[in-house]
């Protein structure tokens, strides 16, 4: 059993996941394995926490950290992590906020004009 379950944060994230499944099935399976075991483990080449105004999001009244996982050179998963609670035996959740077959503009330095 994994320590984290993956849930969709919205219809757009679910649709993006389906699109990625159609175009990058093996890479998405690797992402699933990674996110259900250790979604907050930094990996400079694949997984990292976002910074600045993208670093957190409020889900169900809780402020959660936001991470991004590089599925392919272009495709990204953006997600929030609700940590497990061993005292209450509550499983952790990875809330998928965005699944995109292309690099999101707001984290692409060449397209970010802020």
N, C-alpha and C positions, 0 to 999 in steps of 0.2 A: 504494500500500500504506500502511496506517495504521501508526503507530508502536506502537500498543497493540492487544491483542486483548482482547475481553470474554469472561470465563469466569464460570460460576455457582459461587458458594461453597457452594451446597447446594440441595436440592430445593425448599425454601420460596422461595428467591430465584428459581429457575426458574419456579415456579408463579406467583409474583407478577408476573414479567415477562410471562408469557402473559396474565394478567388485565389488565395495563396495555395490552398490545398490542390486546386486544379493546375497550378503552374509550378509549384515547388514542393511537391508532396514529401519527398525524402528529407529535405531541409526543414520542413515544418514538423515532421515527426521527431527530428533531433531537437527542435525548439521545445516541443511538448515534453520530451524527456528531461530537458534542462530545467524548464520552468516548474515542473511538478516536484522536483527534488531540491533545487537550490536557486530560486529565482533572484536572490539578492547577492549572489556570488559574482563579484566584479571579474570581468574578463575583458581586458582592453581591446581585444580583437572582435568580440562578439556581444558582450553584455555590460551595460553601464547605467548608473543612475543619472537622470537628467539634472540639469542645474538651472539656477535662476528662477524665472517665473514658471518654468515647466517642471520644477523639482517635486512638487506635491500636488495632490488633488484631494478634494473632500468627497468621501464615499460613505453613505449611511451615517453622516455626521462626524466621521473620523477623518483626520488629516493623515493621508498615506503617502509614502514615497512613490515616485514614478520612475520606472526603469524603461530602458529600450533594449530590445534584442534584435540583433542583425541576422535575419533569416538567410538572405542572399546579399550580394553586393548592393542591390537596390532595396529589397524588401525589408520592412521593419515591423516589429510588434512593439507597441507601447502599452505598458501595463502598470497597475498599482498593486502593492503587496500588503495584504492584511495578514500579519504574522500569526502562526498557530499559538494556542494557549494550552500548555501542558496541564495546568491546574484544572481547567475546565474540560480538557480533552477535545477542545475545539480545533478542527483542522484549519490550516492556513488557506487563504484564498489568493489567487492571482486573478485580478480583475482586468480583463483585456479591454483596454480603452480604445485602441486603434490597431488595425491590421492593414498594412499597406503594401502593395506590390512595388511601390516606388518610395524613394527616400522622402520623408516628410520635409516640406519646405522650412518649417520653423526650427529644425535642427541642422539644416544644411547651410554651412557658413557661406557658400558661394551664392546662395539665394536669400540669405537673411539680411535684410537691409535695415534692421533696427540699430 
